[in-house]
């Protein structure tokens, strides 16, 4: 009988260990991919700033967090940033399963860097496995090769210029795509002369946009048409770098009467960011695209319902959206009670309204997560197995007693 107890105990121990190992394997079941596997910067100059990017891929099914760092001789020259927020430095990203994200890589060459080749290695390492919080240490690397030279190269060209007709009182937009083919950051100077029937109307210039080495940027050039009459005009645009002209073009346009150009737009998506609770503010994001022939002022308005009762109205700030531009209009709400909410919203633009979109949101009481993490489930499984282990001798003794009575 003692041998039977030992066998049962061994079996239960093996079962518990198997459950723990299976849970650990589930946590570590993710993966990582990074592309490209190497970055190269040639003809870099001291105090130059160069920007490139990598793609980080979560090839697993669970959400993962990834740490970003650089080592090697030139490792301290490297930092990372969000592509949509170049001024925001980051050292980690979070990715849902099967998702990927582009990460900006900034290389800042120090003033005392020696001429020649320098190397670094970027490491992207998983630091957690979604809801389990288990460190797994999966890593992928990118080799970085930088060649520093004492020669400063300033060169570039204009890829294209674009202009569109506008109505009286609306700003004229000239789009100038400038390509920096040099090895240093440049700030192009754009001069614009506006004429009507060869008569000077206005002259202005801008030089407030920096372009990184080997990068191209579309520079928006705006002209205030307030007080200008409806007529045909010409814009003579000259682009220069360090006094050298790299592009020049005459662009014709018209200022039209109000109401001439078509206004249209589309509410593409409605979403809630984060996990709002009864103590946390919720952020509603409305994605809107201007599909019309003119820039338009737009505002998102929404209604919040709980159990079919209107409990709150929300509204975003007013925003001027250029032709073809896609923007997000943000509004905020504060749920007072837990429950299933419905958000109905639309975008109002220049007296027109987009279609109404509806979004269902479940708001939980503050402190409620709404789900069990894998680690919590592990605890419950182990607790259950321990209970079984504790009760097994009792049932075996009871069973043996019944066998004696039967004899």
C-alpha positions in Angstrom: 0.0 0.0 0.0 2.9 2.4 0.8 4.2 1.6 -2.6 0.9 2.6 -4.1 1.0 5.9 -2.2 4.5 6.6 -3.5 3.4 5.9 -7.1 0.4 8.2 -6.7 2.5 10.9 -5.2 5.0 10.6 -8.0 2.3 10.7 -10.6 0.8 13.8 -9.1 4.2 15.5 -8.8 4.9 14.7 -12.5 1.5 16.1 -13.4 2.2 19.4 -11.6 5.6 19.7 -13.1 4.2 19.0 -16.6 1.6 21.8 -16.1 4.3 24.2 -15.1 6.5 23.3 -18.0 3.6 23.5 -20.4 2.8 27.0 -19.1 6.4 28.1 -19.4 6.5 26.8 -23.0 3.3 28.7 -23.7 4.9 31.9 -22.4 8.1 31.3 -24.4 6.2 30.3 -27.5 6.6 33.7 -29.1 9.3 34.7 -31.6 10.9 37.7 -33.0 12.0 38.9 -36.5 14.0 42.0 -37.4 14.6 43.5 -40.9 16.9 44.5 -42.3 19.8 42.6 -40.7 22.3 45.4 -41.3 22.4 49.2 -41.6 25.1 51.2 -43.4 26.0 54.9 -43.3 28.8 56.1 -45.6 30.5 59.5 -45.7 29.2 60.5 -42.3 30.5 63.7 -40.8 31.2 64.7 -37.2 28.2 66.1 -35.5 26.0 64.8 -38.3 22.6 63.1 -37.6 21.5 60.3 -39.7 18.1 58.5 -39.6 17.2 55.0 -40.7 14.7 52.4 -39.6 14.2 48.7 -38.8 11.1 46.6 -38.8 10.4 44.5 -35.6 8.1 41.5 -36.0 6.3 39.5 -33.3 5.9 36.1 -35.0 4.3 34.5 -32.0 0.6 34.6 -31.0 0.9 36.4 -27.7 1.6 40.1 -27.0 5.3 40.7 -26.4 7.4 43.6 -25.2 10.8 44.2 -26.8 13.7 46.1 -25.4 15.9 48.2 -27.8 19.6 48.8 -27.2 22.9 49.2 -29.0 26.3 48.0 -28.1 29.8 48.1 -29.6 32.2 50.9 -30.3 29.5 53.1 -31.9 26.7 51.9 -29.7 26.5 55.1 -27.8 25.8 57.0 -31.0 22.5 55.2 -31.5 19.1 56.0 -30.2 15.5 54.9 -31.1 12.4 56.9 -31.8 8.7 56.5 -32.9 8.2 57.0 -36.6 5.2 59.2 -36.1 7.0 61.2 -33.3 10.6 61.7 -34.3 11.3 63.7 -31.2 10.2 60.9 -28.8 13.1 58.6 -27.7 12.1 55.1 -26.9 13.8 52.0 -25.5 11.0 49.4 -25.8 7.9 48.6 -27.9 4.9 46.4 -27.3 3.5 44.3 -30.1 0.4 42.2 -30.3 0.8 38.7 -31.8 1.6 38.5 -35.5 2.1 42.2 -35.7 5.1 44.3 -36.8 6.2 47.9 -36.3 8.7 50.2 -37.9 11.2 51.7 -35.4 13.3 54.8 -36.2 17.1 54.5 -35.6 19.0 57.8 -35.1 22.8 57.9 -35.4 24.4 61.0 -33.9 28.1 61.2 -34.8 30.1 62.8 -32.0 32.3 65.8 -32.6 35.4 63.8 -31.7 34.7 60.7 -33.8 37.8 59.5 -35.7 37.8 59.2 -39.5 37.3 55.6 -40.6 35.0 52.7 -40.0 32.9 52.3 -36.8 30.6 49.4 -35.9 27.7 48.7 -33.5 25.1 46.0 -32.9 21.4 46.8 -32.3 19.8 44.2 -30.1 16.0 43.7 -30.0 15.2 41.5 -27.0 11.9 40.2 -25.7 11.5 41.3 -22.1 8.0 39.8 -21.3 5.5 37.4 -22.8 2.2 39.3 -22.8 0.0 38.7 -19.8 2.3 36.2 -18.2 5.1 38.7 -17.4 7.6 35.9 -17.9 11.0 36.9 -19.1 12.1 34.8 -22.0 15.1 36.6 -23.5 14.6 36.0 -27.2 16.9 38.3 -29.1 17.6 39.4 -32.7 20.4 41.7 -33.8 21.2 44.2 -36.6 24.7 45.1 -37.6 25.5 48.8 -38.0 28.5 50.0 -40.1 29.4 53.7 -40.1 32.1 55.3 -42.1 33.2 58.8 -40.9 34.8 61.2 -43.3 36.0 64.7 -42.8 34.3 65.8 -46.0 30.9 67.6 -45.7 28.7 67.1 -48.7 25.8 69.5 -49.3 23.7 68.5 -52.3 20.0 67.9 -53.2 17.3 68.4 -55.7 13.5 69.1 -55.9 11.5 66.0 -56.8 8.3 67.8 -57.5 6.2 70.9 -56.7 2.4 70.9 -56.5 -0.3 73.5 -56.2 -4.1 73.6 -56.1 -6.8 76.2 -56.6 -8.3 77.7 -53.5 -11.3 79.8 -52.5 -11.3 83.3 -51.2 -10.1 83.5 -47.6 -8.6 79.9 -47.6 -4.9 79.4 -47.4 -3.1 78.5 -50.6 -0.9 75.3 -50.2 2.2 74.7 -52.3 3.8 71.3 -51.7 7.5 71.1 -52.4 9.3 67.7 -52.2 13.0 68.2 -51.5 15.5 65.4 -51.6 18.7 65.8 -49.5 21.4 63.7 -51.3 24.2 65.0 -49.1 25.7 63.7 -45.8 24.6 66.5 -43.4 21.3 67.9 -42.2 20.1 70.8 -44.4 17.5 73.5 -44.1 16.3 74.5 -47.6 15.2 78.1 -48.3 12.0 78.4 -50.4 11.3 81.8 -51.9 7.9 82.5 -53.4 6.8 85.4 -55.6 3.1 85.8 -56.3 2.0 87.8 -59.3 -1.3 88.6 -61.1 -1.1 89.6 -64.8 2.7 90.1 -64.2 2.0 92.5 -61.4 3.6 91.7 -58.0 1.2 90.8 -55.3 3.3 89.3 -52.6 6.8 87.9 -51.8 7.7 85.6 -48.9 10.1 82.8 -47.9 10.4 80.0 -45.5 13.4 78.1 -44.1 12.1 76.2 -41.0 12.2 72.6 -42.1 15.3 70.4 -41.5 15.9 67.4 -43.8 18.2 64.6 -42.6 21.0 63.3 -44.8 19.8 61.0 -47.6 16.2 61.8 -46.8 13.4 63.5 -48.7 10.6 65.7 -47.2 7.5 67.3 -48.5 7.6 70.9 -47.3 4.2 72.6 -47.0 4.3 76.3 -48.1 1.2 78.3 -47.2 0.1 81.7 -48.4 -2.7 83.6 -46.7 -5.2 84.7 -49.3 -7.2 87.0 -47.0 -8.1 90.2 -48.7 -7.1 88.9 -52.2 -9.7 88.9 -55.0 -10.9 86.0 -57.0 -8.7 85.8 -60.1 -5.9 83.9 -61.8 -2.4 84.1 -60.3 1.1 82.8 -60.7 3.6 81.6 -58.1 7.3 81.6 -58.9 9.0 79.2 -56.5 12.8 78.9 -56.0 14.4 76.3 -53.7 18.0 76.7 -52.6 20.6 75.0 -50.3 23.4 77.0 -48.8 22.9 79.7 -51.5 22.8 77.2 -54.4 19.5 76.9 -56.4 18.4 73.2 -56.6 14.9 73.8 -58.0 12.8 76.5 -59.7 9.3 76.5 -61.2 6.3 78.7 -62.2 3.0 77.4 -60.9 -0.4 78.8 -62.0 -3.4 78.8 -59.7 -6.8 80.5 -59.2 -8.5 82.0 -56.2 -12.2 81.2 -56.7 -15.4 82.4 -55.2 -16.7 80.7 -52.0 -18.6 77.5 -52.6 -17.0 76.8 -56.0 -14.9 73.8 -54.9 -16.5 70.5 -53.7 -16.2 69.6 -50.1 -16.3 65.9 -49.2 -14.8 63.6 -46.7 -15.0 60.1 -45.1 -15.0 59.0 -41.5 -12.8 55.9 -42.0 -12.7 54.5 -38.4 -13.8 55.0 -34.8 -11.8 53.6 -32.0 -11.2 53.9 -28.2 -7.6 54.0 -27.1 -6.5 52.3 -23.8 -8.7 50.6 -21.3 -11.0 53.2 -19.7 -12.6 52.4 -16.4 -14.8 54.3 -14.0 -11.7 56.2 -12.8 -9.8 56.4 -16.1 -10.6 58.8 -18.9 -11.4 57.3 -22.3 -9.9 58.6 -25.6 -12.1 58.3 -28.7 -10.2 58.6 -32.0 -12.0 59.4 -35.3 -10.0 58.8 -38.4 -11.1 61.2 -41.2 -9.9 61.8 -44.7 -10.5 64.9 -46.8 -11.6 63.7 -50.2 -12.7 67.1 -51.5 -11.1 69.7 -53.7 -10.3 72.2 -50.9 -8.9 72.2 -47.4 -11.8 71.9 -44.9 -12.4 72.6 -41.2 -13.7 69.5 -39.4 -14.9 68.6 -36.0 -15.8 65.2 -34.6 -19.0 65.0 -32.4 -20.2 62.0 -30.6 -22.9 60.7 -28.2 -22.3 58.2 -25.4 -25.1 55.8 -24.5 -25.5 53.4 -21.6 -28.5 51.0 -21.7 -29.9 53.0 -24.6 -29.8 56.2 -22.5 -27.8 59.2 -23.6 -25.3 59.9 -20.8 -22.7 62.2 -22.4 -21.8 64.1 -25.5 -18.2 64.6 -26.7 -16.5 66.9 -29.3 -13.0 67.2 -30.7 -11.1 70.4 -31.4 -11.7 72.0 -34.8 -9.0 71.2 -37.3 -8.1 72.4 -40.8 -7.5 69.3 -43.0 -5.7 69.7 -46.3 -6.8 68.0 -49.6 -6.1 64.3 -49.4 -4.9 64.4 -45.8 -5.9 61.8 -43.3 -6.1 62.9 -39.7 -7.3 61.7 -36.3 -9.8 63.8 -34.4 -9.6 63.2 -30.7 -12.3 63.5 -28.1 -12.5 62.3 -24.4 -15.1 60.9 -22.2 -15.3 59.9 -18.5 -17.6 56.9 -17.8 -19.3 57.1 -14.4 -20.6 53.6 -14.2 -19.4 50.1 -15.4 -21.4 48.6 -18.2 -21.8 48.2 -22.0 -21.6 51.6 -23.7 -22.3 52.5 -27.3 -20.6 55.5 -29.0 -22.2 57.1 -32.0 -20.3 59.8 -33.8 -19.8 61.7 -37.1 -17.5 64.4 -38.5 -19.0 67.8 -39.3 -17.1 69.7 -42.0 -18.1 73.0 -43.6 -21.8 72.4 -43.1 -21.6 68.8 -44.2 -21.8 65.6 -42.1 -20.1 62.3 -42.6 -21.8 59.0 -42.1 -22.5 58.0 -38.5 -20.3 55.2 -37.1 -21.1 53.2 -34.0 -18.7 51.6 -31.5 -19.5 49.3 -28.6 -17.2 49.6 -25.5 -17.3 47.6 -22.3 -16.4 49.7 -19.3 -15.3 47.9 -16.1 -15.2 49.1 -12.6 -11.9 50.6 -11.5 -9.4 47.9 -10.6 -11.1 45.2 -12.6 -9.1 43.6 -15.4 -11.9 41.7 -16.9 -9.7 38.6 -17.6 -7.5 36.1 -15.9 -3.8 36.2 -16.8 -2.1 32.9 -17.7 -0.1 33.2 -14.4 -3.4 33.3 -12.5 -4.6 30.2 -14.3 -1.4 28.4 -13.4 -2.0 29.2 -9.7 -5.5 27.8 -9.9 -4.4 24.6 -11.7 -1.7 24.0 -9.1 -4.1 24.7 -6.3 -6.5 22.2 -7.7 -3.8 19.5 -8.1 -2.7 20.1 -4.6 -6.2 19.6 -3.3 -6.5 16.3 -5.3 -3.1 15.2 -3.8 -4.3 16.0 -0.3 -7.6 14.2 -0.6 -6.3 11.1 -2.4 -5.0 9.3 0.8 -8.4 9.9 2.4 -10.3 8.2 -0.5 -7.8 5.4 -0.7 -8.2 4.6 3.1 -11.9 4.8 2.7 -11.7 2.5 -0.4 -9.5 0.0 1.6 -11.9 0.0 4.4 -14.8 -0.9 2.1 -12.7 -3.8 0.6 -12.1 -5.2 4.2 -15.9 -5.0 4.9 -16.6 -6.7 1.6 -14.2 -9.6 2.6 
